[in-house]
Amino acid sequence: MLDIRPIVVNKDFEVLGGNMRLKALKELGFKETEVLVVDLPIEQQKEFLIKDNLNYGDWDFDALANEWDLSELDGFGLDLDPNLFEVEDAEEVSEDKEDSFNYTICFNNNTDLKKFEKFIKKLDKDYIDYTTTSERILAYINEKPH
């Protein structure tokens, strides 16, 4: 893979491309690897950083919001929802706005699963005035001393 997509660094040896490959090499105990050193103007380095990570990059949205121009990122091909960078004022959030979340709960064994199922059935019976499982769990938590 390194022959096809080498680790790319600038003249100060800051990694511009291949951070994850470099991390993997370190974890595998490599002490040396070949790198491609490029001498690019800062604007081209920034463009390279974004374009190299378009398909598989993990994005630091705080850094993108504070250190990058959204139109510049868009020009590099990174299509981000501008709403990711806006902070809602708590007063503007409607009381009737419903947020929906999906969770996957994993259990280490069948015994824990059965305990959880029993707990949910108890909630359904004891907190009948609440519509959703989430509301029932919150009511249960609020009644229990912490």
Backbone hydrogen bonds, N-H to C=O, Kabsch-Sander energy under -0.5 kcal/mol:
donor,donor_aa,acceptor,acceptor_aa,energy
5,R,1,M,-3.2
7,I,34,E,-0.6
8,V,17,G,-2.8
9,V,36,L,-2.5
10,N,14,E,-2.0
11,K,38,V,-0.6
13,F,10,N,-2.5
16,L,8,V,-3.3
17,G,8,V,-1.8
22,L,18,G,-2.8
23,K,19,N,-2.4
24,A,20,M,-2.4
25,L,21,R,-2.4
26,K,22,L,-2.3
27,E,23,K,-2.5
28,L,24,A,-1.9
29,G,26,K,-1.4
30,F,25,L,-2.6
36,L,7,I,-3.0
37,V,35,V,-0.7
38,V,9,V,-2.8
38,V,36,L,-0.5
40,L,38,V,-0.7
44,Q,41,P,-0.6
45,Q,41,P,-2.1
46,K,42,I,-2.4
47,E,43,E,-2.1
48,F,44,Q,-2.5
49,L,45,Q,-2.5
50,I,46,K,-1.9
51,K,47,E,-2.8
52,D,48,F,-2.7
53,N,49,L,-0.7
53,N,50,I,-1.1
54,L,51,K,-0.8
57,G,53,N,-2.4
59,W,57,G,-0.6
61,F,59,W,-1.0
64,L,60,D,-2.5
65,A,61,F,-2.5
66,N,62,D,-2.1
67,E,63,A,-2.7
68,W,64,L,-1.2
70,L,68,W,-0.5
73,L,69,D,-2.3
74,D,70,L,-2.5
75,G,71,S,-2.1
76,F,72,E,-1.3
77,G,74,D,-1.4
78,L,73,L,-2.4
79,D,77,G,-0.9
80,L,78,L,-1.0
84,L,81,D,-2.2
85,F,82,P,-1.7
86,E,83,N,-1.0
88,E,86,E,-0.6
92,E,89,D,-1.8
93,V,89,D,-0.7
93,V,90,A,-0.7
97,K,94,S,-1.2
105,I,103,Y,-0.5
106,C,104,T,-0.5
113,L,109,N,-1.5
114,K,110,N,-2.5
115,K,111,T,-2.2
116,F,112,D,-2.2
117,E,113,L,-2.6
118,K,114,K,-2.2
119,F,115,K,-2.2
120,I,116,F,-2.5
121,K,117,E,-2.1
122,K,118,K,-2.1
123,L,119,F,-2.4
124,D,120,I,-2.5
125,K,121,K,-1.7
126,D,122,K,-3.3
127,Y,123,L,-2.5
128,I,125,K,-0.6
130,Y,127,Y,-1.8
136,R,132,T,-2.0
137,I,133,T,-2.7
138,L,134,S,-2.5
139,A,135,E,-2.3
140,Y,136,R,-2.4
141,I,137,I,-2.7
142,N,138,L,-2.5
143,E,139,A,-1.2
144,K,140,Y,-1.1
144,K,141,I,-0.5
